[in-house]
Amino acid sequence: MARREKYENVVEHRIDLDDRVFRVLSTDTAGAAAGSPYVLIHGIGMSHRYFTRLHDELAADAPVHSIDLPGFGGLPKPGRDLDVTEMATSLAEVIDRVIGEPVVLVGHSMGAQWVVELAALRPDLVLGVVAMGPVSDDRHRTVMAQARALALDSLGEPPRANAIVFGDYLRCGVRWYLTQVRHMVSYPIEDRVAQLRAPLLVLRGGSDPIAGVDWCRRLRDRALDAAFVTVPRGFHVVQWSAPRAVASAIAAFVSGRVEAPTP
């Protein structure tokens, strides 16, 4: 496949909610037969940049919106802390404004926490949830354990993926990263997935040291309606290294388990 690092046919929006600024990059090229819209949410410290390849793959069949959250991707830092619930509530407001219809949420790493929380709070807004490389494993729920796993993961990622990840960490800054990491390691995602009404797909790269296979299976088993997929050979940023395989897994999940809203 072509090694794209920029979106095709994207429209950028900036949404200001008082002290919370969001960036939305939208592609709507699928035509009249388009499927339900996807919303892609990055992880802690990150931005839309590591979603470019997956975004374009999904956009072949449905509208896709990649959203940068406040304080990430070079966006202004909020004037206050935002926990997982507050971030998810703000994100729901952005989706209401920009998209205005139920969506399939795709969250990576800590993004999985934000989309799970949003789906639990606003089931009317969510058709399905995809948790890619979800954190944090409840048997390794400390900052140090997560840092060790991240360091190990960086040894297996493609150089360009590492460049994007660490470049975005620098743009995020230490203070905002540390503010959010406290929420990341304390958020009980395993309890919240049990409250989802929408179907859940748990997806991981086969060599991901951050979202281990046992942990992902336990998340699947806690949900009422869930599936689990492993993409062979991928590490934590599997959507960058294997975008076509990830997009195929998501599309199969949506076609098999997600019901489109009645017109």
Stockholm file with secondary structure:
# STOCKHOLM 1.0

chainA/1-263         MARREKYENVVEHRIDLDDRVFRVLSTDTAGAAAGSPYVLIHGIGMSHRYFTRLHDELAADAPVHSIDLPGFGGLPKPGRDLDVTEMATSLAEVIDRVIGEPVVLVGHSMGAQWVVELAALRPDLVLGVVAMGPVSDDRHRTVMAQARALALDSLGEPPRANAIVFGDYLRCGVRWYLTQVRHMVSYPIEDRVAQLRAPLLVLRGGSDPIAGVDWCRRLRDRALDAAFVTVPRGFHVVQWSAPRAVASAIAAFVSGRVEAPTP
#=GR chainA/1-263 SS CCCCCSCSSCEEEEEEETTEEEEEEEECCSCTTCCSCEEEECCTTCCGGGGHHHHHHHTTTSCEEEEECTTSTTCCCCSSCCCHHHHHHHHHHHHHHHTCSCEEEEEETHHHHHHHHHHHHCGGGEEEEEEESCCCCTTSCSHHHHHHHHHHHHTTSCHHHHHHHHHHHHHHCHHHHHHHHHHHHHCCHHHHGGGCSSCEEEEEETTCSSSCHHHHHHHHHHSSSEEEEEETTCCTTHHHHSHHHHHHHHHHHHHHHCCCCCC
#=GC SS_cons         CCCCCSCSSCEEEEEEETTEEEEEEEECCSCTTCCSCEEEECCTTCCGGGGHHHHHHHTTTSCEEEEECTTSTTCCCCSSCCCHHHHHHHHHHHHHHHTCSCEEEEEETHHHHHHHHHHHHCGGGEEEEEEESCCCCTTSCSHHHHHHHHHHHHTTSCHHHHHHHHHHHHHHCHHHHHHHHHHHHHCCHHHHGGGCSSCEEEEEETTCSSSCHHHHHHHHHHSSSEEEEEETTCCTTHHHHSHHHHHHHHHHHHHHHCCCCCC
//
